[in-house]
Amino acid sequence: MNPSSPPPKAPQALPQVSIPRFIWMLIRFRIPMPVTERMIFSGAGFYVCPGCGITMEREFVNFCDRCGQRLDWRGYKKAKVVEPGPRINRSITF
Ligand SMILES: [Zn+2]
């Protein structure tokens, strides 16, 4: 018997995740993303993972070894050369 019972909890708001986004979260790593950027460090070029934006140590791997993003190398010859340095965190837009 506790007269000062805590106020009723506010119902927890559900995260606003739409179904397409949820599906996308599940499948995005399985869909090959084209490698479109190449970063030059001291003369050597490193391709940039389109999933996490980090340069990859190895080329022509099927998956990024950091984030697991599946990679599409068909357009690698046309990859844009980008400068190293702080990058704006590219949030993936849905
Ligand atoms: Zn990655």
Backbone and ligand atoms as CSV (ligand in chain L), in Angstrom:
chain,resi,resn,atom,element,x,y,z
A,1,MET,N,N,0.868,-1.198,0.000
A,1,MET,CA,C,0.000,0.000,0.000
A,1,MET,C,C,0.889,1.226,0.000
A,2,ASN,N,N,1.070,1.796,-1.069
A,2,ASN,CA,C,1.927,2.965,-1.198
A,2,ASN,C,C,1.106,4.110,-1.775
A,3,PRO,N,N,0.783,5.089,-0.942
A,3,PRO,CA,C,-0.066,6.177,-1.468
A,3,PRO,C,C,0.630,7.012,-2.541
A,4,SER,N,N,1.939,7.121,-2.422
A,4,SER,CA,C,2.625,7.936,-3.425
A,4,SER,C,C,3.132,7.043,-4.552
A,5,SER,N,N,2.199,6.439,-5.198
A,5,SER,CA,C,2.595,5.567,-6.302
A,5,SER,C,C,3.099,6.408,-7.464
A,6,PRO,N,N,4.039,5.888,-8.172
A,6,PRO,CA,C,4.595,6.676,-9.290
A,6,PRO,C,C,3.535,6.943,-10.341
A,7,PRO,N,N,3.657,8.057,-11.009
A,7,PRO,CA,C,2.674,8.369,-12.059
A,7,PRO,C,C,2.726,7.308,-13.150
A,8,PRO,N,N,1.620,7.108,-13.776
A,8,PRO,CA,C,1.609,6.094,-14.841
A,8,PRO,C,C,2.611,6.452,-15.935
A,9,LYS,N,N,3.277,5.439,-16.371
A,9,LYS,CA,C,4.289,5.674,-17.403
A,9,LYS,C,C,3.635,6.125,-18.703
A,10,ALA,N,N,4.260,7.090,-19.309
A,10,ALA,CA,C,3.780,7.493,-20.628
A,10,ALA,C,C,4.060,6.349,-21.596
A,11,PRO,N,N,3.131,6.099,-22.455
A,11,PRO,CA,C,3.390,5.009,-23.423
A,11,PRO,C,C,4.619,5.332,-24.257
A,12,GLN,N,N,5.441,4.337,-24.376
A,12,GLN,CA,C,6.672,4.567,-25.137
A,12,GLN,C,C,6.356,4.732,-26.609
A,13,ALA,N,N,6.879,5.817,-27.140
A,13,ALA,CA,C,6.647,6.049,-28.565
A,13,ALA,C,C,7.403,5.006,-29.377
A,14,LEU,N,N,6.720,4.475,-30.309
A,14,LEU,CA,C,7.387,3.519,-31.187
A,14,LEU,C,C,8.290,4.271,-32.148
A,15,PRO,N,N,9.442,3.727,-32.437
A,15,PRO,CA,C,10.303,4.392,-33.413
A,15,PRO,C,C,9.616,4.466,-34.766
A,16,GLN,N,N,9.771,5.597,-35.369
A,16,GLN,CA,C,9.083,5.811,-36.637
A,16,GLN,C,C,9.877,5.152,-37.758
A,17,VAL,N,N,9.724,3.871,-37.861
A,17,VAL,CA,C,10.412,3.141,-38.920
A,17,VAL,C,C,9.353,2.613,-39.863
A,18,SER,N,N,9.386,3.114,-41.037
A,18,SER,CA,C,8.424,2.633,-42.018
A,18,SER,C,C,8.852,1.263,-42.519
A,19,ILE,N,N,7.928,0.555,-43.057
A,19,ILE,CA,C,8.252,-0.796,-43.489
A,19,ILE,C,C,9.301,-0.802,-44.604
A,20,PRO,N,N,9.181,0.056,-45.604
A,20,PRO,CA,C,10.225,0.023,-46.646
A,20,PRO,C,C,11.610,0.255,-46.068
A,21,ARG,N,N,11.711,1.181,-45.121
A,21,ARG,CA,C,13.016,1.432,-44.532
A,21,ARG,C,C,13.507,0.190,-43.775
A,22,PHE,N,N,12.585,-0.445,-43.082
A,22,PHE,CA,C,12.961,-1.622,-42.325
A,22,PHE,C,C,13.458,-2.730,-43.261
A,23,ILE,N,N,12.731,-2.909,-44.334
A,23,ILE,CA,C,13.159,-3.911,-45.315
A,23,ILE,C,C,14.527,-3.525,-45.871
A,24,TRP,N,N,14.659,-2.242,-46.148
A,24,TRP,CA,C,15.920,-1.774,-46.726
A,24,TRP,C,C,17.081,-2.043,-45.787
A,25,MET,N,N,16.844,-1.835,-44.484
A,25,MET,CA,C,17.904,-2.092,-43.520
A,25,MET,C,C,18.346,-3.550,-43.579
A,26,LEU,N,N,17.404,-4.425,-43.872
A,26,LEU,CA,C,17.736,-5.848,-43.898
A,26,LEU,C,C,18.499,-6.235,-45.163
A,27,ILE,N,N,18.129,-5.600,-46.262
A,27,ILE,CA,C,18.667,-6.087,-47.530
A,27,ILE,C,C,19.772,-5.217,-48.087
A,28,ARG,N,N,20.014,-4.070,-47.503
A,28,ARG,CA,C,20.929,-3.140,-48.165
A,28,ARG,C,C,22.333,-3.713,-48.297
A,29,PHE,N,N,22.733,-4.529,-47.348
A,29,PHE,CA,C,24.090,-5.064,-47.426
A,29,PHE,C,C,24.201,-6.173,-48.454
A,30,ARG,N,N,23.044,-6.671,-48.868
A,30,ARG,CA,C,23.077,-7.758,-49.844
A,30,ARG,C,C,23.006,-7.241,-51.273
A,31,ILE,N,N,22.604,-5.993,-51.415
A,31,ILE,CA,C,22.501,-5.426,-52.753
A,31,ILE,C,C,23.839,-4.773,-53.090
A,32,PRO,N,N,24.459,-5.169,-54.192
A,32,PRO,CA,C,25.746,-4.570,-54.520
A,32,PRO,C,C,25.609,-3.067,-54.728
A,33,MET,N,N,26.486,-2.326,-54.094
A,33,MET,CA,C,26.521,-0.890,-54.307
A,33,MET,C,C,27.739,-0.575,-55.157
A,34,PRO,N,N,27.577,0.260,-56.156
A,34,PRO,CA,C,28.710,0.551,-57.043
A,34,PRO,C,C,29.805,1.318,-56.323
A,35,VAL,N,N,31.020,0.908,-56.614
A,35,VAL,CA,C,32.181,1.634,-56.091
A,35,VAL,C,C,32.418,2.816,-57.012
A,36,THR,N,N,32.282,3.999,-56.483
A,36,THR,CA,C,32.318,5.185,-57.337
A,36,THR,C,C,33.408,6.175,-56.946
A,37,GLU,N,N,34.143,5.891,-55.884
A,37,GLU,CA,C,35.144,6.864,-55.457
A,37,GLU,C,C,36.468,6.182,-55.175
A,38,ARG,N,N,37.506,6.916,-55.448
A,38,ARG,CA,C,38.849,6.413,-55.237
A,38,ARG,C,C,39.614,7.512,-54.524
A,39,MET,N,N,40.213,7.168,-53.428
A,39,MET,CA,C,40.920,8.165,-52.644
A,39,MET,C,C,42.413,7.977,-52.808
A,40,ILE,N,N,43.095,9.078,-52.973
A,40,ILE,CA,C,44.529,9.018,-53.233
A,40,ILE,C,C,45.288,9.369,-51.964
A,41,PHE,N,N,46.081,8.422,-51.512
A,41,PHE,CA,C,46.974,8.671,-50.384
A,41,PHE,C,C,48.394,8.554,-50.894
A,42,SER,N,N,49.125,9.602,-50.805
A,42,SER,CA,C,50.548,9.588,-51.146
A,42,SER,C,C,50.829,8.729,-52.375
A,43,GLY,N,N,50.103,9.033,-53.435
A,43,GLY,CA,C,50.386,8.397,-54.697
A,43,GLY,C,C,49.645,7.118,-54.965
A,44,ALA,N,N,49.148,6.491,-53.932
A,44,ALA,CA,C,48.434,5.241,-54.130
A,44,ALA,C,C,46.934,5.495,-54.008
A,45,GLY,N,N,46.189,4.791,-54.824
A,45,GLY,CA,C,44.750,4.981,-54.809
A,45,GLY,C,C,44.050,3.867,-54.069
A,46,PHE,N,N,43.081,4.229,-53.314
A,46,PHE,CA,C,42.289,3.245,-52.578
A,46,PHE,C,C,40.820,3.501,-52.879
A,47,TYR,N,N,40.140,2.450,-53.232
A,47,TYR,CA,C,38.714,2.615,-53.504
A,47,TYR,C,C,37.954,2.772,-52.203
A,48,VAL,N,N,36.900,3.543,-52.303
A,48,VAL,CA,C,36.118,3.879,-51.121
A,48,VAL,C,C,34.866,3.024,-51.098
A,49,CYS,N,N,34.612,2.444,-49.955
A,49,CYS,CA,C,33.407,1.638,-49.804
A,49,CYS,C,C,32.185,2.547,-49.862
A,50,PRO,N,N,31.238,2.237,-50.724
A,50,PRO,CA,C,30.030,3.078,-50.793
A,50,PRO,C,C,29.125,2.905,-49.584
A,51,GLY,N,N,29.378,1.862,-48.813
A,51,GLY,CA,C,28.524,1.641,-47.654
A,51,GLY,C,C,28.957,2.446,-46.450
A,52,CYS,N,N,30.242,2.384,-46.129
A,52,CYS,CA,C,30.716,3.047,-44.918
A,52,CYS,C,C,31.624,4.225,-45.214
A,53,GLY,N,N,32.015,4.417,-46.469
A,53,GLY,CA,C,32.813,5.584,-46.823
A,53,GLY,C,C,34.266,5.473,-46.416
A,54,ILE,N,N,34.711,4.272,-46.064
A,54,ILE,CA,C,36.095,4.084,-45.653
A,54,ILE,C,C,36.851,3.416,-46.793
A,55,THR,N,N,38.093,3.808,-46.958
A,55,THR,CA,C,38.872,3.198,-48.026
A,55,THR,C,C,39.114,1.727,-47.720
A,56,MET,N,N,39.143,0.961,-48.794
A,56,MET,CA,C,39.332,-0.478,-48.634
A,56,MET,C,C,40.781,-0.838,-48.918
A,57,GLU,N,N,41.273,-1.753,-48.156
A,57,GLU,CA,C,42.672,-2.141,-48.324
A,57,GLU,C,C,42.863,-3.011,-49.554
A,58,ARG,N,N,41.836,-3.734,-49.897
A,58,ARG,CA,C,41.950,-4.624,-51.046
A,58,ARG,C,C,40.947,-4.207,-52.113
A,59,GLU,N,N,41.323,-4.441,-53.339
A,59,GLU,CA,C,40.434,-4.115,-54.441
A,59,GLU,C,C,39.721,-5.373,-54.907
A,60,PHE,N,N,38.593,-5.136,-55.523
A,60,PHE,CA,C,37.824,-6.206,-56.174
A,60,PHE,C,C,37.409,-7.308,-55.206
A,61,VAL,N,N,37.182,-6.921,-53.985
A,61,VAL,CA,C,36.608,-7.881,-53.053
A,61,VAL,C,C,35.085,-7.799,-53.181
A,62,ASN,N,N,34.446,-8.888,-52.878
A,62,ASN,CA,C,32.991,-8.926,-53.042
A,62,ASN,C,C,32.271,-8.154,-51.942
A,63,PHE,N,N,32.902,-8.084,-50.784
A,63,PHE,CA,C,32.267,-7.420,-49.664
A,63,PHE,C,C,33.285,-6.526,-48.973
A,64,CYS,N,N,32.800,-5.412,-48.462
A,64,CYS,CA,C,33.645,-4.555,-47.647
A,64,CYS,C,C,33.983,-5.311,-46.370
A,65,ASP,N,N,35.266,-5.324,-46.019
A,65,ASP,CA,C,35.644,-6.088,-44.839
A,65,ASP,C,C,35.332,-5.333,-43.550
A,66,ARG,N,N,34.838,-4.119,-43.661
A,66,ARG,CA,C,34.511,-3.370,-42.452
A,66,ARG,C,C,33.026,-3.378,-42.156
A,67,CYS,N,N,32.240,-3.055,-43.173
A,67,CYS,CA,C,30.804,-2.955,-42.906
A,67,CYS,C,C,30.020,-4.082,-43.552
A,68,GLY,N,N,30.668,-4.855,-44.406
A,68,GLY,CA,C,29.959,-5.974,-45.004
A,68,GLY,C,C,29.149,-5.615,-46.227
A,69,GLN,N,N,29.286,-4.371,-46.666
A,69,GLN,CA,C,28.533,-3.966,-47.846
A,69,GLN,C,C,28.979,-4.766,-49.060
A,70,ARG,N,N,28.004,-5.264,-49.803
A,70,ARG,CA,C,28.342,-5.933,-51.043
A,70,ARG,C,C,28.708,-4.888,-52.086
A,71,LEU,N,N,29.698,-5.203,-52.878
A,71,LEU,CA,C,30.278,-4.192,-53.757
A,71,LEU,C,C,30.089,-4.553,-55.218
A,72,ASP,N,N,29.883,-3.526,-56.002
A,72,ASP,CA,C,29.729,-3.660,-57.444
A,72,ASP,C,C,30.888,-2.923,-58.092
A,73,TRP,N,N,31.751,-3.682,-58.724
A,73,TRP,CA,C,32.982,-3.096,-59.278
A,73,TRP,C,C,32.864,-2.767,-60.757
A,74,ARG,N,N,31.652,-2.892,-61.310
A,74,ARG,CA,C,31.556,-2.707,-62.749
A,74,ARG,C,C,31.933,-1.301,-63.186
A,75,GLY,N,N,31.720,-0.322,-62.323
A,75,GLY,CA,C,32.006,1.049,-62.734
A,75,GLY,C,C,33.281,1.600,-62.137
A,76,TYR,N,N,34.140,0.696,-61.661
A,76,TYR,CA,C,35.310,1.185,-60.922
A,76,TYR,C,C,36.251,2.031,-61.763
A,77,LYS,N,N,36.257,1.764,-63.077
A,77,LYS,CA,C,37.173,2.541,-63.922
A,77,LYS,C,C,36.766,4.003,-63.994
A,78,LYS,N,N,35.499,4.252,-63.736
A,78,LYS,CA,C,35.019,5.628,-63.790
A,78,LYS,C,C,34.932,6.231,-62.404
A,79,ALA,N,N,35.571,5.594,-61.441
A,79,ALA,CA,C,35.488,6.106,-60.070
A,79,ALA,C,C,36.075,7.506,-59.999
A,80,LYS,N,N,35.401,8.329,-59.251
A,80,LYS,CA,C,35.839,9.699,-59.083
A,80,LYS,C,C,36.966,9.746,-58.058
A,81,VAL,N,N,38.012,10.474,-58.388
A,81,VAL,CA,C,39.123,10.615,-57.447
A,81,VAL,C,C,38.758,11.684,-56.426
A,82,VAL,N,N,38.859,11.304,-55.173
A,82,VAL,CA,C,38.501,12.238,-54.110
A,82,VAL,C,C,39.721,12.468,-53.229
A,83,GLU,N,N,39.696,13.608,-52.573
A,83,GLU,CA,C,40.801,13.973,-51.702
A,83,GLU,C,C,40.598,13.362,-50.326
A,84,PRO,N,N,41.673,12.892,-49.718
A,84,PRO,CA,C,41.531,12.442,-48.332
A,84,PRO,C,C,41.267,13.616,-47.411
A,85,GLY,N,N,40.758,13.302,-46.264
A,85,GLY,CA,C,40.486,14.362,-45.307
A,85,GLY,C,C,39.156,14.104,-44.628
A,86,PRO,N,N,38.826,14.978,-43.742
A,86,PRO,CA,C,37.551,14.782,-43.033
A,86,PRO,C,C,36.395,14.808,-44.011
A,87,ARG,N,N,35.552,13.847,-43.878
A,87,ARG,CA,C,34.432,13.737,-44.792
A,87,ARG,C,C,33.142,13.918,-44.023
A,88,ILE,N,N,32.231,14.519,-44.703
A,88,ILE,CA,C,30.899,14.623,-44.107
A,88,ILE,C,C,30.314,13.226,-44.075
A,89,ASN,N,N,29.819,12.887,-42.921
A,89,ASN,CA,C,29.224,11.558,-42.808
A,89,ASN,C,C,28.029,11.470,-43.738
A,90,ARG,N,N,28.179,10.677,-44.751
A,90,ARG,CA,C,27.133,10.593,-45.749
A,90,ARG,C,C,26.013,9.708,-45.212
A,91,SER,N,N,25.008,10.337,-44.740
A,91,SER,CA,C,23.879,9.534,-44.282
A,91,SER,C,C,23.135,9.042,-45.505
A,92,ILE,N,N,22.737,7.826,-45.415
A,92,ILE,CA,C,22.043,7.234,-46.548
A,92,ILE,C,C,20.594,7.700,-46.513
A,93,THR,N,N,20.185,8.298,-47.581
A,93,THR,CA,C,18.813,8.782,-47.644
A,93,THR,C,C,17.918,7.711,-48.221
A,94,PHE,N,N,16.772,7.620,-47.665
A,94,PHE,CA,C,15.832,6.589,-48.111
A,94,PHE,C,C,14.765,7.208,-48.986
L,1,ZN,ZN,ZN,32.192,-0.579,-45.922
